[in-house]
Amino acid sequence: MAYRNGTYVAFHAQGTNLPGKSDMDYYNLMKAWSAKTDDDFTMINSHDKASSVRDSSRKSTLRNSLLERLRNSKNMVLIVGDTTRLDTDWVPFEIEQAVDTYEIPIIAAYPDYDSICAPASLSSLWPTALAGRINNQTAQVLHIAFKKAPLMDAIDRFTHDNLPGGSLIHYTREAYVNWGLIK
């Protein structure tokens, strides 16, 4: 049995690893927050728990590595940007496996928002794999702003052992006020 203590981060890389060109920047920001020792943000990165594969690796090798990482994860952060819904390759696969196979909650984090209080209004950003699982209520999803405080709270709180309790779960407006993200 896998030791499920990691956070799996999924994002649309848009076929590039160049800074400023994809949602990989937000993943790298999360890694930087976790590496800093001057605050409380910590994350056990599931991607560090399995051997690395290169972009040129065979698809089956990459697939097996992703499955191993998901197996060791307690939750998934899905970075939902403007182009996430356009990914037809890895993001749909990762969502499918997270929900259908490993039954881990998805923390849908939206970079361009200071708070998320009406997640259904963001459905146009969802990849089909996520939208379908939200609509049929098989996914356990917490929708949050991509900000350090809500990410830290969600990663610590919601796991395969403590699911959000629905597909359109979100923090209250008061929570975002308390974090100093809105007035």
C-alpha positions as CSV (number, residue, x, y, z in Angstrom):
1,M,0.0,0.0,0.0
2,A,1.3,3.4,-0.9
3,Y,2.1,6.0,1.7
4,R,-0.3,8.8,0.7
5,N,1.1,12.0,2.1
6,G,2.0,13.9,-1.0
7,T,0.2,16.7,-3.0
8,Y,0.0,16.1,-6.7
9,V,0.0,19.3,-8.7
10,A,-1.6,19.2,-12.2
11,F,-1.4,22.0,-14.7
12,H,-1.5,22.7,-18.4
13,A,2.1,23.1,-19.6
14,Q,1.1,24.1,-23.1
15,G,4.0,22.0,-24.5
16,T,6.7,24.3,-23.0
17,N,8.8,24.8,-19.9
18,L,9.7,28.4,-20.7
19,P,8.9,30.9,-17.9
20,G,5.9,33.0,-18.5
21,K,4.4,30.7,-21.1
22,S,2.4,28.2,-19.1
23,D,0.8,27.3,-15.8
24,M,4.0,25.6,-14.9
25,D,5.0,29.0,-13.4
26,Y,2.4,28.6,-10.7
27,Y,3.6,25.1,-9.9
28,N,7.1,26.5,-9.6
29,L,5.8,29.2,-7.3
30,M,4.3,26.6,-5.0
31,K,7.7,24.8,-4.9
32,A,9.4,28.1,-4.1
33,W,6.9,28.8,-1.3
34,S,7.5,25.3,0.1
35,A,11.3,25.6,-0.1
36,K,11.3,28.9,1.9
37,T,11.8,28.4,5.7
38,D,10.5,31.8,6.8
39,D,6.8,30.9,6.7
40,D,4.4,28.1,7.3
41,F,3.7,27.0,3.7
42,T,4.8,23.4,3.3
43,M,3.9,20.8,0.8
44,I,5.2,17.2,0.2
45,N,5.4,17.3,-3.5
46,S,4.3,14.0,-5.1
47,H,6.4,14.8,-8.1
48,D,9.5,14.5,-6.0
49,K,8.5,11.0,-4.8
50,A,9.0,9.3,-8.1
51,S,11.8,9.2,-10.6
52,S,12.0,12.0,-13.0
53,V,11.2,11.5,-16.7
54,R,12.2,13.8,-19.5
55,D,9.8,15.4,-22.0
56,S,11.3,13.1,-24.5
57,S,10.4,9.9,-22.5
58,R,8.0,7.5,-24.0
59,K,4.4,8.1,-23.3
60,S,4.1,4.8,-21.4
61,T,7.0,5.7,-19.2
62,L,5.6,9.1,-18.4
63,R,2.1,7.5,-17.8
64,N,3.5,5.0,-15.3
65,S,5.5,7.7,-13.5
66,L,2.3,9.8,-13.2
67,L,0.4,6.9,-11.8
68,E,3.0,6.2,-9.2
69,R,2.9,9.8,-8.1
70,L,-0.9,9.8,-7.9
71,R,-0.8,6.6,-5.9
72,N,1.3,8.4,-3.3
73,S,-0.9,11.4,-3.1
74,K,-3.4,12.6,-0.5
75,N,-4.8,15.3,-2.7
76,M,-4.4,17.0,-6.1
77,V,-4.0,20.7,-6.7
78,L,-5.3,21.5,-10.2
79,I,-4.2,24.9,-11.4
80,V,-7.1,26.1,-13.5
81,G,-5.9,28.9,-15.8
82,D,-7.2,30.3,-19.1
83,T,-5.9,27.4,-21.2
84,T,-6.4,24.4,-18.8
85,R,-9.6,23.3,-20.6
86,L,-7.6,23.1,-23.9
87,D,-5.3,20.3,-22.6
88,T,-6.5,17.0,-24.2
89,D,-3.6,14.9,-23.0
90,W,-2.2,14.8,-19.5
91,V,-4.6,17.0,-17.5
92,P,-7.7,14.9,-18.4
93,F,-5.8,11.7,-17.6
94,E,-4.6,13.1,-14.2
95,I,-8.1,14.2,-13.3
96,E,-9.6,10.8,-14.4
97,Q,-7.1,8.9,-12.3
98,A,-7.3,11.2,-9.3
99,V,-11.1,10.9,-9.1
100,D,-11.9,7.5,-10.5
101,T,-9.0,5.4,-9.4
102,Y,-7.3,7.0,-6.4
103,E,-10.4,8.8,-5.0
104,I,-8.4,11.9,-3.9
105,P,-9.9,15.4,-3.6
106,I,-9.1,18.0,-6.2
107,I,-8.2,21.5,-5.0
108,A,-9.0,23.6,-8.0
109,A,-6.9,26.7,-7.7
110,Y,-7.6,29.7,-10.0
111,P,-4.7,32.1,-10.5
112,D,-6.5,35.2,-11.7
113,Y,-8.9,35.6,-8.7
114,D,-8.6,36.9,-5.1
115,S,-11.5,34.8,-3.9
116,I,-13.8,32.1,-5.2
117,C,-17.3,32.2,-3.8
118,A,-19.3,31.0,-6.8
119,P,-17.4,28.1,-8.4
120,A,-20.1,27.2,-10.9
121,S,-19.6,30.6,-12.6
122,L,-16.1,29.4,-13.6
123,S,-17.3,26.3,-15.4
124,S,-16.1,27.7,-18.7
125,L,-12.5,27.2,-17.5
126,W,-12.9,23.6,-16.5
127,P,-11.4,20.8,-18.6
128,T,-14.1,18.4,-19.8
129,A,-12.8,15.6,-17.5
130,L,-13.4,17.9,-14.5
131,A,-16.7,19.3,-15.7
132,G,-18.1,15.9,-16.2
133,R,-17.1,14.7,-12.8
134,I,-18.4,17.8,-11.2
135,N,-21.7,17.5,-13.0
136,N,-22.2,13.9,-12.1
137,Q,-20.9,14.6,-8.6
138,T,-18.2,11.9,-8.6
139,A,-15.4,14.4,-7.9
140,Q,-14.7,15.9,-4.5
141,V,-13.6,19.5,-5.4
142,L,-12.7,22.5,-3.4
143,H,-12.5,25.7,-5.5
144,I,-10.1,28.3,-4.3
145,A,-8.1,31.4,-5.4
146,F,-4.5,30.5,-6.2
147,K,-3.1,32.3,-3.2
148,K,-0.7,31.1,-0.5
149,A,-3.1,31.1,2.5
150,P,-6.0,29.2,0.9
151,L,-3.6,26.7,-0.7
152,M,-1.9,26.0,2.6
153,D,-5.2,25.5,4.4
154,A,-6.7,23.3,1.6
155,I,-3.6,21.1,1.3
156,D,-3.4,20.5,5.0
157,R,-7.2,20.0,5.5
158,F,-8.5,18.0,2.5
159,T,-7.2,14.6,1.8
160,H,-8.3,11.1,0.7
161,D,-9.3,10.6,4.4
162,N,-11.1,14.0,4.7
163,L,-12.9,14.9,1.5
164,P,-14.5,18.3,0.9
165,G,-18.0,16.9,0.7
166,G,-19.1,17.8,-2.7
167,S,-18.1,19.1,-6.2
168,L,-18.7,22.8,-5.8
169,I,-17.2,23.4,-2.4
170,H,-15.6,26.8,-1.6
171,Y,-14.3,28.8,1.3
172,T,-16.6,31.6,2.6
173,R,-16.1,35.2,1.8
174,E,-15.2,35.7,5.5
175,A,-12.3,33.3,5.1
176,Y,-10.9,35.3,2.3
177,V,-11.3,38.5,4.4
178,N,-9.5,36.8,7.3
179,W,-6.6,35.9,5.0
180,G,-6.5,39.6,3.9
181,L,-7.2,38.8,0.3
182,I,-10.4,40.8,0.0
183,K,-12.2,43.5,2.1
